[in-house]
Amino acid sequence: MKKQQRHQIILNEVNIHNRILLTDLAGILNVSMDTVRRDVKELDDLKSLRKVHGGAVSNGFNIYSGRNREVYELESKTVIAKKGISLLKNGDAVLMSGGSTNIELAKMIPQNMSLTFFTPSLPMAIELLNNVSENDEVIFIGGKLSRSSQLTVGGSSIDMLSEVNADICFLGTGWLDVNEGITAIDWEIAQMKKAMIKTSKKIVSLTISEKLNTHNKFKICDIDGLTTLVTELPPKDKLLKKYHDKNIEIL
């Protein structure tokens, strides 16, 4: 496979999932780790993505990276965010993880609702503070910050989450599959998101359709742990049928 083709595949994987491991890329491309490292470094030098320890993240994933933010499939994510807003009710306690689609939803928060937001995501906390009304509250779930995801992880943040009783949780999902459920690239992130699910009445995934039918190493929950799936597709699209069949609400 030519280098240009490898670069395009790497960018596609990073843009779809926001973060990807070098080991996963080596398997997808069927090349050595040294080759993948060189490719990712070259793409980082070009500012096409950001190289992190053991992998890479998209420029759009880290909104405070100092680079121009390029949101992959922005039009689709805007459609998804508009659908997601319709799920909010006045007075809700809203739990939100990070992710580029959730960030787009945060930009659209209605100004005429009294909402309480909880988030373990540093970028999300800042985005919410910049967009919500004076009637809303934003509470940051503190703890050790994961450098790659800018999400708090570990026992202290999970303990704090145990005291939250959220009406709705917008759970950032990188990988989602009917058989494998919702999975994550990182064990600590998976544990944090499990805790988010445990403390919430309704679990919503805002995701572009390219993430459907993909999975990674660490299990967050089975697919029936999801209440609502929101994509840019029409609810009756054939790609969503098997999710319909699992009695998941589709928007």
Residue pairs with C-beta under 8 A, 6 or more apart in sequence:
1 29
1 30
1 31
3 39
6 29
6 31
6 35
6 39
7 39
7 42
7 43
7 48
9 28
9 29
10 20
10 25
10 29
10 36
10 39
10 40
10 43
10 49
10 56
11 43
11 48
11 49
13 20
13 24
13 25
13 28
14 20
14 49
14 56
14 57
14 58
15 58
15 60
15 72
15 73
16 72
16 208
16 210
16 211
16 214
17 174
17 175
17 185
17 211
17 214
18 57
18 58
18 60
18 61
18 99
18 100
18 174
19 52
19 55
19 56
19 57
19 58
19 61
19 148
19 149
19 174
19 185
20 55
20 56
20 57
20 185
21 54
21 55
21 185
22 33
22 36
22 37
22 40
22 54
22 55
22 56
23 33
23 54
24 55
24 185
24 216
25 36
25 39
25 40
25 55
25 56
26 32
26 33
26 35
26 36
29 35
29 36
40 49
40 51
40 55
40 56
41 51
43 49
43 51
43 56
44 50
44 51
44 56
47 59
47 67
47 68
48 59
49 56
49 57
49 58
49 59
50 56
50 57
50 58
50 59
50 61
50 62
50 65
50 67
52 147
52 148
53 147
53 148
55 148
55 185
57 148
58 70
58 72
58 100
59 65
59 67
59 68
59 69
59 70
60 69
60 70
60 71
60 72
60 100
61 99
61 100
62 123
62 150
63 69
63 103
63 123
63 127
64 123
64 126
71 77
71 100
71 104
72 100
73 208
73 210
73 232
74 104
76 208
76 209
76 232
77 100
77 101
77 104
77 206
77 208
77 232
78 104
79 232
80 101
80 104
80 105
80 206
80 207
80 208
80 230
80 231
80 232
81 101
81 104
81 105
81 107
81 108
81 206
82 108
83 206
83 230
83 251
84 105
84 170
84 204
84 206
84 230
84 251
85 105
85 108
85 109
85 110
86 251
87 168
87 202
87 204
87 228
87 251
88 94
88 109
88 110
88 113
88 115
88 168
89 113
89 167
90 113
90 114
90 115
91 113
91 114
91 115
92 113
92 115
92 116
92 167
92 168
93 115
93 116
93 118
93 164
93 165
93 166
93 167
93 168
94 115
94 116
94 117
94 118
94 166
94 167
94 168
94 169
94 170
95 117
95 118
95 119
95 164
95 166
95 168
95 169
95 170
95 196
95 199
95 200
96 102
96 105
96 106
96 117
96 118
96 119
96 121
96 124
96 128
96 169
96 170
97 119
97 120
97 121
97 124
97 151
97 169
97 170
97 171
97 172
97 192
97 193
97 196
98 119
98 121
98 122
98 123
98 124
98 149
98 150
98 151
98 172
99 121
99 172
99 173
99 174
99 206
101 172
101 206
101 207
101 208
102 121
102 124
102 170
102 172
102 206
103 123
103 124
103 127
105 170
105 206
106 124
106 127
106 128
106 131
107 127
107 131
109 115
109 128
109 131
109 132
109 133
109 136
111 132
111 133
112 133
113 133
113 135
113 136
114 135
114 136
115 132
115 135
115 136
115 137
116 136
116 137
116 139
117 128
117 132
117 136
117 137
117 138
117 139
118 139
118 141
118 161
118 164
118 166
119 125
119 128
119 138
119 139
119 140
119 141
120 140
120 141
120 143
120 151
120 152
120 153
120 157
120 161
120 192
120 196
121 149
121 150
121 151
121 152
121 172
122 140
122 145
122 150
122 151
122 152
123 150
125 138
125 140
128 136
128 138
129 138
132 138
141 152
141 157
141 160
141 161
141 164
142 152
142 156
142 157
142 160
143 152
143 153
143 154
143 155
143 156
143 157
143 158
143 160
144 152
144 153
144 154
144 156
144 157
145 151
145 152
145 153
146 152
146 153
146 186
146 188
146 189
148 186
149 186
149 189
151 189
151 192
152 192
153 188
153 189
153 191
153 192
154 188
157 192
157 195
158 191
158 192
158 195
161 192
161 195
161 196
161 198
161 199
162 195
162 198
162 199
164 199
165 199
165 201
166 196
166 199
166 200
166 201
167 200
167 201
167 202
168 200
168 201
168 202
168 204
169 196
169 197
169 199
169 200
169 202
169 203
169 204
170 204
170 206
171 182
171 193
171 196
171 197
171 203
171 204
171 205
172 193
172 206
173 182
173 205
173 207
173 211
174 183
174 184
174 185
174 211
174 216
175 182
175 183
175 184
175 185
175 211
175 214
175 215
175 216
176 182
176 183
176 205
176 207
176 211
176 212
176 213
176 214
176 215
176 223
176 226
176 229
177 183
177 212
177 213
177 214
177 215
177 223
178 213
178 223
178 242
178 243
178 246
179 223
180 215
180 219
181 215
181 219
181 220
181 221
181 222
181 223
181 225
182 193
182 205
182 219
182 220
182 221
182 223
182 225
182 226
183 190
183 215
183 216
183 217
183 218
183 219
183 220
184 190
184 193
184 216
184 217
184 218
184 220
185 216
185 217
185 218
186 218
187 218
189 218
190 218
190 219
190 220
193 220
194 220
194 221
197 203
197 220
197 221
197 225
202 227
202 228
203 221
203 225
203 226
203 227
203 228
204 226
204 227
204 228
204 229
204 230
205 226
205 228
205 229
205 230
206 230
207 229
207 230
207 231
208 231
208 232
209 231
209 232
209 233
209 237
209 239
212 231
212 239
212 240
212 243
223 243
223 246
223 248
224 246
224 247
224 248
226 248
227 248
227 249
228 248
228 249
228 250
228 251
229 240
229 243
229 248
229 249
229 250
229 251
230 250
230 251
231 237
231 240
231 250
231 251
233 239
233 240
235 244
235 250
235 251
240 250
243 250
244 250
